[in-house]
Amino acid sequence: MTFSSAPLEVEATPGGDSPLDESVESRPASGRKLLRGFLTDVPAMLSLAYIVLVLLMAVFAPLIVQISGWSPYQFDQSAIDPNMGAIPIGPLGGISAEHWFGVEPGNGRDIFARIVYGAQVSMTVALSATLLTTVLGVVLGMLAGYLGGWVDTVISRAMEFLMAFPALIFMIAILSALPADNRVLLLVVVISLFGWPYLARIVRSQTLSLKEREFVESARASGASSVQIIFREILPNLSSTIIVMATLAVPGYVGTEAGLSFLGVGVVPPTPSWGQMIASAAPWYAVDPMYFLIPGAFLFLLVLSFTTLGDRIRALVGSAEVRA
């Protein structure tokens, strides 16, 4: 998982009696313009709608599967044909009023129920890893950029050390050696371990620039401590960058979780996972392509939606800063 550099900064306006006051006054109007621009952006709204749909699926998974009538772990032997290699009975992988997305060949588990519970795994891992990565990247990046000296040296060397590793290979090696218990938590920790340096590097470079601005010098002259300057003066000016980078990080982590589960080192069966379902569908794609296409489509649309949403937010923030 890598971040793409996005040079987005909310700069304080120099030359006034109180740059911070002027910045604060301009924020509500700027925020309203961004909101109006976002609400009229069709790709952004479509992407957001699909993300909200998946989130609702994840949150209300137990209720949804009660409505559908099938648990993700429940076998329906009557839905597969033992005389035809246990392939689903009926067209399109057994799609029917009883099984809305059909059933898995070989065992008859309901695909819809496993898609819904797979959304829980994907969103939990991706959002938790994004949150942990963002906290680590922002805090360590600001400390390195503002304090400099040996603090910057230690943090920068740690970033370079982790970024030098082929992340996916080492994730596979680490997860293969760890126990299967608490797999979702382990995925979040391992993904975050290799993900935070990319955001930290961007935050560090922007902090180096921001700490030389007049509003920071004014706060320092007024007696503000380093912690106050970092979190009250510098952090608000990094907010647009952080939002964009966090939004763009989520699809990468969704794909990482799916890839690790596909390779057999992610979520452990029988816990549902979209990547695990795609891996299980590979031997069946010739006789039951729907088993492969349905989880693949959900995964593709989720990654596409988060990527599109992040790109549109970046474009809207960038255009607002140019007008400002």
C-alpha positions, 0 to 999 in steps of 0.5 A, a space after each residue: 500500500 502506498 500513498 501518492 503525494 498530494 501537495 494540499 495545504 491550507 495556508 495562513 494569509 500573510 500580511 494581515 494584523 491577525 492571520 489566524 483570525 482571517 483564516 478562521 473567518 474564511 473557513 465557513 464560506 470555504 466549507 460551504 463552497 466545498 459542500 456545495 461542490 461535493 453535493 453537485 459532483 455526480 461521481 463523488 455522490 455515486 461513490 459515496 452512495 455505494 460506500 454507505 450501502 456497504 457500510 450499512 450492510 456491514 453494520 446490520 449484517 445480522 439483521 439482513 441475514 435474518 431477512 434473507 433466511 440464511 446464515 453465512 455458515 449454513 449449508 443447503 445441500 438441497 441447492 446443489 446437485 451431487 450428481 453434477 459435481 455439487 454445482 448449484 441447481 438452477 441458472 446463474 449459480 442457483 440464484 432464486 427467491 430463496 438464495 438471492 445471489 445463489 449458493 457456493 458450489 460444493 457446499 451450498 452456503 448462501 452467497 448473499 449472506 457471505 457477501 454481507 458478512 464479508 463486508 464487515 471484515 473488509 470495512 473493519 480492517 480497512 477503516 481501522 487500519 486507516 485510522 491507526 495509520 493516519 494517527 501514527 503518520 500524522 503524529 510522527 510526521 509532525 514531530 519529525 518536521 517540527 522538532 528536527 534534530 535527532 527526533 527527525 533523524 530517528 523517525 526518518 530512518 524508521 520510515 526509510 527502513 520500513 519503506 525499503 521492505 517489499 511490504 506484501 511479501 513481509 506481510 505474508 511472512 509475518 501473518 504466516 508465522 502468527 497464530 490464527 486467533 484475532 486475525 482481524 486485529 493482526 491484519 490491522 496491526 500488520 497493514 498499519 506497520 507498513 502503511 504509516 511511513 508514506 503519510 508521515 513522509 508527506 506530513 513531515 515535508 509540509 510541517 517543515 514548510 509550515 513551521 517557518 510561516 509567520 503565524 507559527 513564529 507569532 505563536 512561538 513569540 507569544 510563549 506557546 509550547 511546541 505541543 501547542 504549536 504543533 496541534 493548534 497551529 500546524 495540524 489545522 493547516 494539514 487537515 485537507 491533506 490528511 482527509 484526502 490521504 486517508 480517503 485514498 488509503 482506504 481502497 488500498 487497505 481493502 485490496 490488501 486485506 482481500 489479497 492477503 485473504 486470497 493468498 490464504 494468510 488473511 481471514 481464516 475460514 470459515 469467516 467470510 471474506 471477499 478475497 477468500 471467496 474469490 480464491 475459493 471461486 477460482 476452481 469453479 469459474 468455468 462451471 459457475 462464473 457467478 460465484 467468482 463475479 459477485 464477490 469480485 464485483 463488490 470488491 471492485 466497486 468498493 475500491 473504485 468508489 473510495 478511489 473516486 471519492 478521494 480523487 474528487 475530494 482532492 480536486 475540490 479542495 485543490 480548486 478551492 485553494 486556487 480560488 482562495 
